[in-house]
Amino acid sequence: MKTRLTELLNIKYPILQGAMAWISEANLAAAVSNAGGGGIIATGGRDVSWVKEQIDLARKLTDKPFGVNVVLMDDDKEEKIDLLCNEKVSFVTLGAGNPVPFIEKLKNAGIKVIPVVPNTRLAKRVEANGADALIIEGMEAGGHIGKLTSLSLMTQVIPEINIPVIAAGGFADGRGLAAALVMGAAGIQAGTRFYASKECVAHINAKNAIVNADEMGTEITGYLANHAIRSLKNKTTEKYIELEKAHAPAEELSKLRAGKAKSAPLEGDVEWGLVQAGQSLSVITSIKSCEEIINDFIKGAEQAIRQTYNAI
């Protein structure tokens, strides 16, 4: 399946694996890349030495292109970007901050630069400053979210942008991939579906929680404070919303969520830890290998597109 994304990154299928904190490391990224997609190592909350170790490990596990995500809120972001320039990874995604100051440096190192943007205005800005592609992420996604849906972003951003656009947020099966391609996207980014994969290092409790969740299984915390995070419903989300409605101090709310994104995937605490997952849950019914997941995406997309043509 060839698109502008597959040509840009030299990958077989137009599917990127989302950069999920504490989860997206070398084993997962390499497995996705070996299966024909674009695996991504997430560096948020990690130190530079860990990032170097993961890049080295990924190169031992795959000879295919893979990327690295940098969270621009991290204090050591510049150090991480220096490392990526030295390592000359295939591509870098940039999120949670202003990517413009870093585009030229990464491109000069021969790295494809793909910022994550929340709206048309920033999409135009990163395109004008040399981004090779961009990711639009709807609020259906897991983790930190914006205020626009994937459909509205595709509707409004894609016609205004000339570089490849990757759609993210709520993509968990082939029908979603087909829909994004029909809308004009060059591919998709999926996170939660790869969270529940055999190669993902997350605790089995967290994977099973995703598999067992239904379509109403997520909750948004922090929306009123403009720091929204989508996670599976559990005791922490219930308590947080209770405190939020009671107008609890920001410090108390922040303390409740502190460390929870780590304790769920690494320690298996799915009652009080946060399993950050997107809304498209009911189609994730089992833990599969990354190869099986990508094959399901492609077969499902091809079938959906054939059915559409037949209907016409």
C-alpha positions, 0 to 999 in steps of 0.5 A: 500500500503506497502513499506519500507517507510510505514514500517519505519514510521508506516503509511498506504500510502507512501506519505509525505506532504512537509514542506512548510514555513508558511503553513505546521503547525499542522492542515495540518500535522494532516490531512495528517497523519489522511488520512494515509500519513505522515504529517510534520510541517515546522519550518523554520522562526518560533521560538521554542515556536511556534514549541512546540505549533504546536506539542502539537496541532498536538497530539490533532488532530491525534494519527498517526505518524507525523514529523517535518522539521528543516531548518539547515540554521536557527540560532536556529536549535540546540534549535529546535532539542533539543525540538524535542528530548525532544518531541520525535516526530516520525520522523524529516526531515533535509534540507538546510544544513549539517544534519550529526552532528544532526543524532546521537542525534536525533536517540538516542532520538528514532526519525527517521531521514530523510535528504533532499539531492541534489545528490548521494555524500551527499546521501551516506554520510548521509546513512553512518552516520546513516540516516533512509531514505532520500529525493531526491528533484528535481528542479521541486519542489516549493520553494528553488530548486537544479539543478537536476530533479527528474528523474535524481536523482531517476536514479542516487541515488536510485541504490547507496543507501540501505536505503529507498529513498523518491522522491520529486519535481513535484509529484502531482498525482497517476501516479507520485507515480507509476513512483517513485515506479517503479523507486525504490523509497519507496514513494514520498513527495508532497507539492503543491498538499497539499497547495491546500487542505481544511485543509491548512491554507494558504489564499484562494487567494494563493490556487486559484492561484495554482488551476488556474495556467497552466503548464507554471505557475511557474518561477525561481528567483535567479538562477544566484545567486545560490539561486533559488526559484520556485514560481508562475509567478506574478509581483514580479517574473517578476520584479526580472528577469528584475532586474537580467537581468540588473545585479542589485546589490544582495542587491536590488534583496534580498530586492525585495523577502524579506517577499514575501514567507510569504505575499502570503499564510498569507495575500493573496497577490498573485500579489507581494507575492510569492506562492512557487509552483512546476511545476506539476500544470495542474493536480491540478484542485480543492481544496480538503480535504487531505483525498481526495487527498491521495485517489486520489494518491493511486487510480491513482497509482494503476490504472497506475500500472495495466495499465503498467502490462496489456501493458506488 
